[in-house]
Amino acid sequence: MIASVDNHIASLNVELSSAQSIRGQANSKIASSPSQSKYLLNQERQQKVKENLYLYLLQKREENELSQAFTAYNNRVITPASGSNVPTFPVPSMVWMIGAIVGIAVPALIIFLLEAINNQVRGRKDLNELSIPFIGEIPIHRRHRTLKEKVFGPWKKLWNNILIMLRLAQEEEDKTLHILVKDHSRNVINEAFRVIRTNIEFMTAKGSRGKVIMLTSFSPNSGKTFVVTNLVTSFAIKRQRVLAIDLDLRKASLSAMVDKPKIGIADYLSGVTDSFDDIVVRNATHDYLDVVPVGTIPPNPTELLFDDRLGKLLDELRNQYAYILLDCPPVEIVADATIVGRCTDSTLFIIRAEHFDRNLLPDVQKYYDDKRLPKMSIILNGTTDSFSYYGSHRYGARYGYYGGSAYGGYTKDDD
């Protein structure tokens, strides 16, 4: 009986556990019922909204079809469309005309602006405001090149520059210093130096002793050495004994004319030698032309020029030469030219066209008014054909024959 009772109790416990499990499932279903109800309600609302929208669109479609069916069209074609297939815009002729106008106007405006802001001295007219005597101008020399030189010249120059940059070659120094004055040559640049030579002869009084002429400028790269070498050559061609002295003791540009010997005027002024024959190079490029180079570059060029030895030497040389030309440094950079001016008779002041600022002309005039340099005269160097006295406007156009064969012509010996 006890075992039966125990078995009955166990079965009752199993039934009780099963009932409790069923109860828990029922409670969980009851708890999840609101969320399911909410989901179902949301879906029902969306369904009604979409249904109403569908019915509205369906109704409008039916109304539109009925409206189109009962509306009578009153449109009719009066004149059919006509015209060319070519576009009316842009017009090709107008485009070409505008392009031509712009192509002419823009370069002209650029050229006008460049000319308006150009303050460089370009020709003789720019020097009219100066009261300094003007003794001549030197045009730019353009050598007549062959067709082969014109075609291959730029490429050869570019190749040489590349080799020099790569240090595979060395830049050769031009020892001739562009001596363009030649005997029996009648080109423009020879005539220019002849005019300057004649003006110098008129300006310097004739006498038994030679004249000492100093050449200087306001700034470097004005062409002083070029003018000196060609001017002394012009005097030598006329069989006048002439001497060129390189007094630019810092650059010694003129000394390249005689291969820059180791002894020169600097050694004479410093007392290394007392003999003029030791420093002069006789018959440098012409039988009547002697050159005195710088020699050893001194550390104190200004002090050497202050010495009385220079004045005494020039005074002695006046008896041997008709003209003594001194290549001096620029007046604005160093005081050498002002010091040398004490020993000279006159001064040739070089102004280079396209390099000298017109705003500095009053300063040049002040040098003349204050008499800082003896008997100043101006030489205009490097003028172009448009602004040159020797251009087509003078000898070519007005005098015909003289522009071609006598005063502006090209001869075979000019090159």
QUIJO-V997230 format. One record per residue. N is the residue number from 1. SS is DSSP state (H for helix, E for strand, L for the rest). PSI is psi in whole degrees, 0 to 359 (NA if undefined). Layout:
n->N ss->SS psi->PSI
n->N ss->SS psi->PSI
//
This chain:
n->1 ss->L psi->318
n->2 ss->H psi->319
n->3 ss->H psi->324
n->4 ss->H psi->319
n->5 ss->H psi->318
n->6 ss->H psi->319
n->7 ss->H psi->322
n->8 ss->H psi->319
n->9 ss->H psi->317
n->10 ss->H psi->319
n->11 ss->H psi->323
n->12 ss->H psi->320
n->13 ss->H psi->321
n->14 ss->H psi->318
n->15 ss->H psi->322
n->16 ss->H psi->317
n->17 ss->H psi->321
n->18 ss->H psi->322
n->19 ss->H psi->319
n->20 ss->H psi->322
n->21 ss->H psi->317
n->22 ss->H psi->322
n->23 ss->H psi->318
n->24 ss->H psi->321
n->25 ss->H psi->321
n->26 ss->H psi->318
n->27 ss->H psi->320
n->28 ss->H psi->322
n->29 ss->H psi->320
n->30 ss->H psi->324
n->31 ss->H psi->326
n->32 ss->H psi->356
n->33 ss->H psi->319
n->34 ss->H psi->319
n->35 ss->H psi->320
n->36 ss->H psi->322
n->37 ss->H psi->319
n->38 ss->H psi->317
n->39 ss->H psi->314
n->40 ss->H psi->322
n->41 ss->H psi->321
n->42 ss->H psi->315
n->43 ss->H psi->324
n->44 ss->H psi->320
n->45 ss->H psi->314
n->46 ss->H psi->322
n->47 ss->H psi->319
n->48 ss->H psi->320
n->49 ss->H psi->312
n->50 ss->H psi->326
n->51 ss->H psi->316
n->52 ss->H psi->319
n->53 ss->H psi->318
n->54 ss->H psi->316
n->55 ss->H psi->324
n->56 ss->H psi->315
n->57 ss->H psi->321
n->58 ss->H psi->321
n->59 ss->H psi->318
n->60 ss->H psi->323
n->61 ss->H psi->318
n->62 ss->H psi->319
n->63 ss->H psi->320
n->64 ss->H psi->320
n->65 ss->H psi->320
n->66 ss->H psi->322
n->67 ss->H psi->319
n->68 ss->H psi->327
n->69 ss->H psi->328
n->70 ss->H psi->355
n->71 ss->L psi->131
n->72 ss->L psi->126
n->73 ss->L psi->131
n->74 ss->L psi->20
n->75 ss->L psi->140
n->76 ss->L psi->152
n->77 ss->L psi->118
n->78 ss->L psi->307
n->79 ss->L psi->124
n->80 ss->L psi->154
n->81 ss->L psi->142
n->82 ss->L psi->162
n->83 ss->L psi->173
n->84 ss->L psi->153
n->85 ss->L psi->351
n->86 ss->L psi->134
n->87 ss->L psi->140
n->88 ss->L psi->341
n->89 ss->L psi->137
n->90 ss->L psi->152
n->91 ss->L psi->122
n->92 ss->H psi->318
n->93 ss->H psi->322
n->94 ss->H psi->321
n->95 ss->H psi->316
n->96 ss->H psi->320
n->97 ss->H psi->316
n->98 ss->H psi->319
n->99 ss->H psi->319
n->100 ss->H psi->318
n->101 ss->H psi->315
n->102 ss->H psi->321
n->103 ss->H psi->332
n->104 ss->H psi->320
n->105 ss->H psi->318
n->106 ss->H psi->309
n->107 ss->H psi->322
n->108 ss->H psi->320
n->109 ss->H psi->319
n->110 ss->H psi->315
n->111 ss->H psi->318
n->112 ss->H psi->317
n->113 ss->H psi->319
n->114 ss->H psi->321
n->115 ss->H psi->326
n->116 ss->H psi->325
n->117 ss->L psi->3
n->118 ss->L psi->114
n->119 ss->L psi->15
n->120 ss->E psi->149
n->121 ss->L psi->127
n->122 ss->L psi->335
n->123 ss->L psi->184
n->124 ss->H psi->327
n->125 ss->H psi->328
n->126 ss->H psi->344
n->127 ss->H psi->7
n->128 ss->L psi->334
n->129 ss->L psi->349
n->130 ss->L psi->144
n->131 ss->L psi->6
n->132 ss->L psi->137
n->133 ss->E psi->136
n->134 ss->E psi->121
n->135 ss->E psi->358
n->136 ss->E psi->167
n->137 ss->E psi->154
n->138 ss->E psi->116
n->139 ss->E psi->163
n->140 ss->L psi->134
n->141 ss->L psi->127
n->142 ss->L psi->111
n->143 ss->L psi->141
n->144 ss->L psi->116
n->145 ss->L psi->150
n->146 ss->L psi->168
n->147 ss->H psi->322
n->148 ss->H psi->320
n->149 ss->H psi->323
n->150 ss->H psi->324
n->151 ss->H psi->312
n->152 ss->H psi->351
n->153 ss->H psi->308
n->154 ss->H psi->322
n->155 ss->H psi->322
n->156 ss->H psi->319
n->157 ss->H psi->319
n->158 ss->H psi->318
n->159 ss->H psi->319
n->160 ss->H psi->321
n->161 ss->H psi->323
n->162 ss->H psi->318
n->163 ss->H psi->323
n->164 ss->H psi->320
n->165 ss->H psi->323
n->166 ss->L psi->2
n->167 ss->L psi->30
n->168 ss->L psi->352
n->169 ss->L psi->162
n->170 ss->L psi->145
n->171 ss->L psi->125
n->172 ss->L psi->135
n->173 ss->L psi->132
n->174 ss->L psi->102
n->175 ss->L psi->344
n->176 ss->L psi->343
n->177 ss->L psi->30
n->178 ss->L psi->56
n->179 ss->L psi->105
n->180 ss->L psi->346
n->181 ss->L psi->124
n->182 ss->L psi->155
n->183 ss->L psi->137
n->184 ss->L psi->17
n->185 ss->L psi->138
n->186 ss->L psi->25
n->187 ss->L psi->179
n->188 ss->H psi->316
n->189 ss->H psi->326
n->190 ss->H psi->319
n->191 ss->H psi->325
n->192 ss->H psi->316
n->193 ss->H psi->330
n->194 ss->H psi->321
n->195 ss->H psi->315
n->196 ss->H psi->318
n->197 ss->H psi->316
n->198 ss->H psi->319
n->199 ss->H psi->323
n->200 ss->H psi->319
n->201 ss->H psi->325
n->202 ss->H psi->324
n->203 ss->H psi->329
n->204 ss->L psi->127
n->205 ss->L psi->142
n->206 ss->L psi->142
n->207 ss->L psi->178
n->208 ss->L psi->341
n->209 ss->L psi->153
n->210 ss->L psi->166
n->211 ss->E psi->138
n->212 ss->E psi->121
n->213 ss->E psi->129
n->214 ss->E psi->137
n->215 ss->E psi->126
n->216 ss->E psi->181
n->217 ss->E psi->179
n->218 ss->L psi->329
n->219 ss->L psi->165
n->220 ss->L psi->171
n->221 ss->L psi->35
n->222 ss->L psi->350
n->223 ss->L psi->29
n->224 ss->H psi->312
n->225 ss->H psi->321
n->226 ss->H psi->315
n->227 ss->H psi->319
n->228 ss->H psi->310
n->229 ss->H psi->318
n->230 ss->H psi->328
n->231 ss->H psi->317
n->232 ss->H psi->326
n->233 ss->H psi->321
n->234 ss->H psi->320
n->235 ss->H psi->321
n->236 ss->H psi->324
n->237 ss->H psi->329
n->238 ss->L psi->7
n->239 ss->L psi->39
n->240 ss->L psi->130
n->241 ss->L psi->121
n->242 ss->E psi->149
n->243 ss->E psi->134
n->244 ss->E psi->126
n->245 ss->E psi->128
n->246 ss->E psi->102
n->247 ss->L psi->11
n->248 ss->L psi->81
n->249 ss->L psi->359
n->250 ss->L psi->320
n->251 ss->L psi->327
n->252 ss->L psi->48
n->253 ss->L psi->318
n->254 ss->H psi->336
n->255 ss->H psi->339
n->256 ss->H psi->343
n->257 ss->H psi->333
n->258 ss->H psi->32
n->259 ss->L psi->22
n->260 ss->L psi->69
n->261 ss->L psi->161
n->262 ss->L psi->346
n->263 ss->L psi->139
n->264 ss->L psi->207
n->265 ss->H psi->327
n->266 ss->H psi->322
n->267 ss->H psi->327
n->268 ss->H psi->316
n->269 ss->H psi->330
n->270 ss->L psi->356
n->271 ss->L psi->9
n->272 ss->L psi->323
n->273 ss->L psi->151
n->274 ss->L psi->3
n->275 ss->L psi->128
n->276 ss->H psi->330
n->277 ss->H psi->337
n->278 ss->H psi->337
n->279 ss->L psi->347
n->280 ss->E psi->144
n->281 ss->E psi->109
n->282 ss->L psi->143
n->283 ss->L psi->56
n->284 ss->L psi->300
n->285 ss->L psi->357
n->286 ss->L psi->157
n->287 ss->L psi->335
n->288 ss->L psi->14
n->289 ss->E psi->124
n->290 ss->E psi->151
n->291 ss->E psi->138
n->292 ss->E psi->110
n->293 ss->L psi->180
n->294 ss->L psi->318
n->295 ss->L psi->231
n->296 ss->L psi->127
n->297 ss->L psi->118
n->298 ss->L psi->155
n->299 ss->L psi->345
n->300 ss->L psi->66
n->301 ss->H psi->323
n->302 ss->H psi->318
n->303 ss->H psi->325
n->304 ss->H psi->321
n->305 ss->H psi->337
n->306 ss->H psi->339
n->307 ss->L psi->149
n->308 ss->H psi->349
n->309 ss->H psi->327
n->310 ss->H psi->313
n->311 ss->H psi->319
n->312 ss->H psi->321
n->313 ss->H psi->314
n->314 ss->H psi->325
n->315 ss->H psi->324
n->316 ss->H psi->324
n->317 ss->H psi->343
n->318 ss->L psi->333
n->319 ss->L psi->346
n->320 ss->L psi->335
n->321 ss->L psi->148
n->322 ss->L psi->322
n->323 ss->E psi->139
n->324 ss->E psi->115
n->325 ss->E psi->131
n->326 ss->E psi->122
n->327 ss->E psi->107
n->328 ss->L psi->160
n->329 ss->L psi->170
n->330 ss->L psi->149
n->331 ss->L psi->335
n->332 ss->L psi->341
n->333 ss->L psi->311
n->334 ss->L psi->166
n->335 ss->L psi->9
n->336 ss->H psi->317
n->337 ss->H psi->321
n->338 ss->H psi->324
n->339 ss->H psi->315
n->340 ss->H psi->331
n->341 ss->H psi->340
n->342 ss->H psi->337
n->343 ss->H psi->4
n->344 ss->L psi->164
n->345 ss->L psi->326
n->346 ss->E psi->169
n->347 ss->E psi->131
n->348 ss->E psi->112
n->349 ss->E psi->118
n->350 ss->E psi->127
n->351 ss->E psi->124
n->352 ss->E psi->125
n->353 ss->L psi->148
n->354 ss->L psi->6
n->355 ss->L psi->335
n->356 ss->L psi->129
n->357 ss->E psi->131
n->358 ss->H psi->336
n->359 ss->H psi->344
n->360 ss->H psi->357
n->361 ss->H psi->322
n->362 ss->H psi->329
n->363 ss->H psi->322
n->364 ss->H psi->318
n->365 ss->H psi->325
n->366 ss->H psi->324
n->367 ss->H psi->321
n->368 ss->H psi->317
n->369 ss->H psi->321
n->370 ss->L psi->355
n->371 ss->L psi->43
n->372 ss->L psi->330
n->373 ss->L psi->141
n->374 ss->L psi->127
n->375 ss->L psi->66
n->376 ss->E psi->142
n->377 ss->E psi->154
n->378 ss->E psi->137
n->379 ss->E psi->125
n->380 ss->E psi->119
n->381 ss->E psi->142
n->382 ss->E psi->34
n->383 ss->E psi->149
n->384 ss->L psi->174
n->385 ss->L psi->327
n->386 ss->L psi->332
n->387 ss->L psi->10
n->388 ss->L psi->144
n->389 ss->L psi->334
n->390 ss->L psi->13
n->391 ss->L psi->190
n->392 ss->H psi->339
n->393 ss->H psi->340
n->394 ss->H psi->288
n->395 ss->H psi->329
n->396 ss->H psi->309
n->397 ss->L psi->322
n->398 ss->L psi->326
n->399 ss->L psi->4
n->400 ss->L psi->267
n->401 ss->H psi->321
n->402 ss->H psi->336
n->403 ss->H psi->337
n->404 ss->H psi->310
n->405 ss->H psi->342
n->406 ss->H psi->309
n->407 ss->L psi->353
n->408 ss->L psi->8
n->409 ss->L psi->165
n->410 ss->L psi->127
n->411 ss->L psi->161
n->412 ss->H psi->335
n->413 ss->H psi->1
n->414 ss->H psi->330
n->415 ss->L psi->NA
//
